[in-house]
């Protein structure tokens, strides 16, 4: 990996080999809620690919849930950590092609990945991913919401981000790649099974969003279905 923009990226993110594959209870609850909402649940026996597996949280969690996991990652040190932890991981698409057949995957997940691609790379990547999905297979992606003024700190807080994706752009890209758009929405935001203070804080955030976002959409966006949370989740489907 020779992109100079990614120099020391793992250090900046706080990803370490010692912490690889650890998934706390809050993150695990998020994964359950997100995949349940996306229609990619339950996981036992499902063949999954993760793009940009980072520090291995989803790799650990999904494997524990019974998924048949594999992942691809740009950072060589994370690929080495993934191999050392016993996961089926790859460093390049050519390596991936040698191990995955056409129509072999039930789902592909990419948390905070697609914004690192420019438009041409995005089209090419989604087109290639389409070939690996079985008919009816799903792609679940999370990106900074290009619809939202509250996404700027995330979008512009990382110099490796190359594209801004709003909800309309998701439909545009999917159509070009032969994929159906099932969902474009706010990320899952589970509240239960936490301490009192986190529960109160998350509950307050959820109420504030429920009250404020419809008003903002009505005043500034003509009552559109714009996703105003800092992040946006989309679910694409390969047609039968």
C-alpha positions as CSV (number, residue, x, y, z in Angstrom):
1,X,0.0,0.0,0.0
2,X,1.8,3.1,-1.2
3,X,-0.8,5.9,-1.0
4,X,1.1,8.6,1.0
5,X,-2.2,10.0,2.4
6,X,-2.5,6.8,4.4
7,X,0.9,7.1,6.1
8,X,0.5,6.4,9.9
9,X,-3.3,6.0,9.3
10,X,-3.6,3.1,11.7
11,X,-1.8,5.0,14.4
12,X,-4.1,8.0,13.8
13,X,-7.2,5.7,14.1
14,X,-5.8,4.1,17.2
15,X,-5.7,0.7,15.6
16,X,-3.2,-1.6,17.2
17,X,-2.3,-5.3,16.8
18,X,-2.9,-5.8,20.5
19,X,-6.5,-4.5,20.2
20,X,-7.3,-6.3,16.9
21,X,-10.6,-8.2,16.9
22,X,-12.0,-6.8,20.1
23,X,-15.6,-5.8,20.0
24,X,-17.3,-4.1,23.0
25,X,-20.9,-4.7,23.9
26,X,-22.1,-1.3,22.6
27,X,-20.6,-2.0,19.1
28,X,-22.0,-5.5,19.1
29,X,-25.5,-4.1,19.8
30,X,-25.1,-1.7,16.9
31,X,-24.1,-4.5,14.5
32,X,-27.1,-6.6,15.5
33,X,-29.5,-3.6,15.0
34,X,-27.9,-2.6,11.8
35,X,-28.0,-6.0,10.1
36,X,-31.4,-6.7,11.4
37,X,-32.7,-3.5,9.9
38,X,-30.9,-4.2,6.7
39,X,-32.4,-7.7,6.3
40,X,-29.1,-9.5,6.7
41,X,-30.0,-11.5,9.8
42,X,-29.6,-14.1,11.3
43,X,-25.9,-14.7,10.4
44,X,-25.2,-18.4,10.9
45,X,-24.0,-19.9,7.7
46,X,-24.1,-16.7,5.7
47,X,-21.1,-15.9,3.6
48,X,-20.0,-12.4,4.2
49,X,-17.3,-10.1,2.9
50,X,-16.2,-7.0,4.7
51,X,-14.5,-4.1,2.9
52,X,-12.0,-2.3,5.0
53,X,-12.1,-4.4,8.1
54,X,-10.0,-2.0,10.1
55,X,-9.2,-3.2,13.6
56,X,-11.3,-6.4,13.2
57,X,-14.4,-5.6,15.3
58,X,-16.9,-6.8,12.8
59,X,-14.7,-9.8,11.8
60,X,-14.7,-11.0,15.4
61,X,-18.4,-10.3,16.1
62,X,-19.7,-11.8,12.8
63,X,-17.6,-14.9,13.2
64,X,-18.9,-15.3,16.8
65,X,-22.4,-15.1,15.3
66,X,-21.7,-18.0,12.9
67,X,-21.0,-16.1,9.7
68,X,-18.5,-17.4,7.2
69,X,-16.4,-14.3,7.2
70,X,-13.7,-12.9,4.9
71,X,-12.3,-9.4,4.6
72,X,-10.2,-7.1,2.5
73,X,-8.1,-4.2,3.8
74,X,-5.8,-1.5,2.4
75,X,-3.4,-1.3,5.3
76,X,-0.8,-4.1,5.2
77,X,-0.3,-4.1,9.0
78,X,-4.0,-4.8,9.5
79,X,-3.9,-7.7,7.0
80,X,-1.0,-9.2,8.9
81,X,-2.9,-8.7,12.2
82,X,-6.0,-10.4,10.7
83,X,-3.9,-13.3,9.5
84,X,-2.3,-13.6,12.9
85,X,-5.8,-13.7,14.5
86,X,-6.9,-16.5,12.3
87,X,-9.3,-14.6,10.0
88,X,-9.6,-15.1,6.2
89,X,-8.4,-11.7,5.0
90,X,-6.8,-10.3,1.9
91,X,-4.8,-7.3,0.9
92,X,-5.9,-6.8,-2.7
93,X,-8.8,-7.5,-5.1
94,X,-6.6,-9.9,-7.1
95,X,-6.1,-12.0,-4.0
96,X,-9.8,-11.9,-3.4
97,X,-10.6,-13.0,-6.9
98,X,-8.5,-16.2,-6.3
99,X,-10.6,-17.2,-3.4
100,X,-14.2,-16.1,-4.2
101,X,-16.3,-17.3,-7.0
102,X,-19.1,-15.5,-8.8
103,X,-22.4,-15.4,-7.0
104,X,-20.8,-16.8,-3.8
105,X,-21.6,-14.2,-1.2
106,X,-24.8,-13.6,0.8
107,X,-23.8,-10.1,1.9
108,X,-21.1,-7.5,1.8
109,X,-20.6,-4.9,4.5
110,X,-18.6,-1.7,4.3
111,X,-18.6,0.6,7.3
112,X,-17.0,4.0,6.6
113,X,-15.3,2.8,3.4
114,X,-17.0,4.1,0.2
115,X,-16.2,7.7,1.0
116,X,-12.5,6.8,0.5
117,X,-13.2,6.1,-3.2
118,X,-13.6,8.6,-6.0
119,X,-16.6,8.3,-8.3
120,X,-14.8,6.2,-10.9
121,X,-13.4,3.9,-8.2
122,X,-16.9,3.6,-6.6
123,X,-18.5,2.6,-9.8
124,X,-15.8,0.0,-10.5
125,X,-15.9,-1.4,-7.0
126,X,-19.6,-1.8,-6.8
127,X,-19.7,-3.4,-10.3
128,X,-17.1,-5.9,-9.1
129,X,-18.9,-6.6,-5.9
130,X,-22.0,-7.2,-7.8
131,X,-20.4,-10.2,-9.5
132,X,-19.6,-11.8,-6.1
133,X,-23.1,-11.5,-4.8
134,X,-25.6,-14.3,-5.2
135,X,-29.0,-13.1,-6.6
136,X,-30.8,-11.4,-3.8
137,X,-27.5,-10.7,-2.0
138,X,-27.1,-7.4,-0.1
139,X,-24.5,-4.7,0.2
140,X,-24.7,-2.7,3.4
141,X,-22.7,0.5,3.4
142,X,-22.3,3.4,5.9
143,X,-20.9,6.8,4.8
144,X,-21.0,10.4,6.0
145,X,-24.4,11.7,4.9
146,X,-24.0,14.1,2.0
147,X,-27.5,15.2,2.8
148,X,-26.6,16.5,6.2
149,X,-24.9,19.7,7.4
150,X,-24.0,17.8,10.5
151,X,-21.7,15.4,8.6
152,X,-19.0,18.0,7.8
153,X,-16.8,17.1,10.8
154,X,-16.8,13.5,9.7
155,X,-16.5,14.1,6.0
156,X,-13.7,16.6,6.2
157,X,-12.0,15.3,9.3
158,X,-10.1,12.7,7.3
159,X,-7.8,13.6,4.4
160,X,-8.3,10.2,2.7
161,X,-12.0,10.9,2.0
162,X,-12.5,11.4,-1.7
163,X,-16.3,11.6,-2.3
164,X,-19.4,13.0,-0.7
165,X,-22.5,10.7,-1.1
166,X,-26.0,12.0,-0.6
167,X,-29.1,9.9,-0.8
168,X,-29.8,10.8,-4.4
169,X,-26.2,9.9,-5.4
170,X,-26.7,6.4,-3.9
171,X,-29.6,5.9,-6.3
172,X,-27.6,7.2,-9.2
173,X,-24.6,5.0,-8.5
174,X,-26.7,1.9,-7.8
175,X,-28.6,2.2,-11.1
176,X,-25.4,2.4,-13.0
177,X,-24.1,-0.7,-11.4
178,X,-27.3,-2.8,-11.8
179,X,-28.2,-2.8,-8.1
180,X,-31.5,-2.2,-6.5
181,X,-31.8,0.4,-3.6
182,X,-33.7,-1.1,-0.7
183,X,-32.9,1.4,2.0
184,X,-31.3,4.8,2.4
185,X,-31.7,5.8,6.0
186,X,-30.2,6.8,9.4
187,X,-27.9,4.3,11.0
188,X,-29.4,2.1,13.7
189,X,-29.3,3.7,17.1
190,X,-30.0,1.1,19.8
191,X,-30.8,2.3,23.2
192,X,-31.4,-0.6,25.6
193,X,-29.1,-2.6,27.9
194,X,-26.8,0.3,28.9
195,X,-26.1,2.2,32.0
196,X,-28.4,4.9,33.2
197,X,-26.4,7.9,31.9
198,X,-25.8,6.4,28.4
199,X,-29.4,5.4,28.2
200,X,-30.6,8.9,29.1
201,X,-28.2,10.6,26.7
202,X,-29.1,8.3,23.7
203,X,-32.8,8.7,24.5
204,X,-32.4,12.5,24.5
205,X,-30.6,12.4,21.2
206,X,-33.3,10.2,19.6
207,X,-36.1,12.5,20.8
208,X,-34.2,15.6,19.6
209,X,-33.7,14.1,16.2
210,X,-37.4,13.0,15.9
211,X,-38.5,16.5,16.7
212,X,-35.9,18.6,14.9
213,X,-35.2,16.7,11.6
214,X,-38.8,16.8,10.2
215,X,-38.8,20.6,10.8
216,X,-35.5,21.1,9.1
217,X,-36.5,18.9,6.2
218,X,-39.7,20.9,5.8
219,X,-38.1,24.3,6.0
220,X,-34.9,23.8,4.1
221,X,-35.4,20.7,1.9
222,X,-39.1,20.8,0.8
223,X,-40.1,17.9,3.0
224,X,-37.6,15.6,1.2
225,X,-36.5,12.3,2.8
226,X,-32.9,13.6,3.2
227,X,-30.8,11.8,5.8
228,X,-29.8,14.4,8.3
229,X,-27.8,12.3,10.8
230,X,-24.1,12.7,10.4
231,X,-23.8,9.2,8.9
232,X,-26.1,7.5,6.3
233,X,-26.7,3.8,5.8
234,X,-27.7,2.3,2.5
235,X,-28.7,-1.2,1.5
236,X,-28.4,-2.4,-2.1
237,X,-29.6,-5.7,-3.5
238,X,-28.5,-7.7,-6.5
239,X,-31.7,-8.5,-8.6
240,X,-32.8,-12.1,-8.8
